[in-house]
Amino acid sequence: MSRALFTAAVLAAAPIAATALAPVSAHAAPAHAAPVHAANTFDGVWLFDDAPPNPGVTMMEVTTRGGVIAGRVTTHWYGPIAMQAPHVENGVLHFTTRNINDREHPTRDWSVVLEDGKAHLKGQIWESAIDSKGYRGTSADARARAFHFAPLPPLGQPIPAHLAATPPMGWSSWNKFADRIDDKTVRAMADAMVSTGLRDAGYRYINIDDGWQGERDAQGVLHPNARFPDMKALADYVHARGLKIGIYSSQGPRTCAGYEGSYGHVQQDAQTFAAWGFDYLKYDLCSGEWFYPDADTVKRSYHEMGAALAATGRPIVFSLCEYGRFDVGTWGRDVGGQLWRTTGDITDDYATMARIGFDKNGDPAWAGPHGWNDPDMLEVGNGGMSPDEYRTHMALWAMSAAPLMMGHDLRESTGETLALLTNPRVIAIDRDSKGIQGKAVRKVGTMEVWARPLADGRVALALFNRGEAAASLAPSAQDAGLTTVSGAQDVWTGQASADFGATRTVPAHGVILLVVSGH
Ligand code: GAL
């Protein structure tokens, strides 16, 4: 096939090419690049078979017309990515790509060198480095590998979902196991949830996070991978223990860990999850950010899944995970969400936990029954923080009316970890029926005083010390929004705390947590 015919074939094969390539031509080659008058040697379709799953480069297409090079790289992660300012210099094809998610690097540099008839492609997208060799393909290959765009429906009516009167509590696989998760471990967690008393303390959900997905079949039905032989049987096992079970997907083509997402299969996946018997879905933006980059499209993409879940007729708690973008708390309920992440990921260290818990836990105005700010899952029990720091973690989450999703190996819970996680008074604060999210009312030096009004008129009061050394502070009735305090209870011990207004010393990174009564 001649080059011209080839070019026409590529453009015809994938209608998106016309639009995808147009902006590239508009940018044209930079002035320093000598115009290429003949079609260049990079022109054509290049196929990549063994590129790592993130971002999963499958194809590169290059065309030269009127001396202007245009092209794109197709990935599993973001679909086709247009080449920006492509130009050939000293036998190397250079271009940049748009790099979202990283303000310091809004574009990334890519290069292609021809080596032994192969295209050696190097580049980067977000955290993934690309260094792969592709071989020449045909326009039929290009058609077969073309990315299929899925239409995004217009925003529908608000979805009435009342499935989380109090913040959901349970366990999720991600913090401890990442995507190294399997059926056996999930069953073991359900067993441990019961045997440790965590279920009876209020923890109900056993949530499988990223890493369960396998392939879609010819009908597009998503199947679990080999580590999960029978999802329905697993859900039955968890349900038989008086627990509920959760699953994970993304509105993008790929999840954050590079597994199959729900892009183009939203209704189908919702039906699958319901048929398996799932009670909870965490829906994580991941690669969807490329397709849904603004408030309007993100909201519609969540609404699409929220409506699909509602249409199954099964009550499925909908957990939004888009890292707090676009004031999610102002619209999370409308798309059927009961909780929405307010931040990026937590890690098992005080600095990250504190940054999130003190400063990124979401606007209290957004929170209340059936709609909760989610500052991410717990790290209690994972070993990276001191006992004082884990107490601060738990106290911050309870004061914030945050979902309590444990993230450690429940089988390895120490007595100390269980005492903290099952403390009935801290759980009662978290799940207070009024659902008012607490907040800082006073900051002095390294100390922060937080108050959270409770349904019975009492007030939870936390004296946090963010500093590296012990610090002291005398709480006041005013801190609790009261005129007089008549009694105070220490949440950790359950003992009455005499002399409420006395100066108290709080250890470094520690907390004193009280429930005070008065008027
Ligand atoms: C992240 C998400 C994490 C976890 C992970 C799975 O985007 O914030 O909580 O779900 O993806 O790949």
Residues whose N, C-alpha, C, O or C-beta is under 5 A from the ligand:
A	BS01	GAL	W174 D209 D210 C256 A257 D284 D345
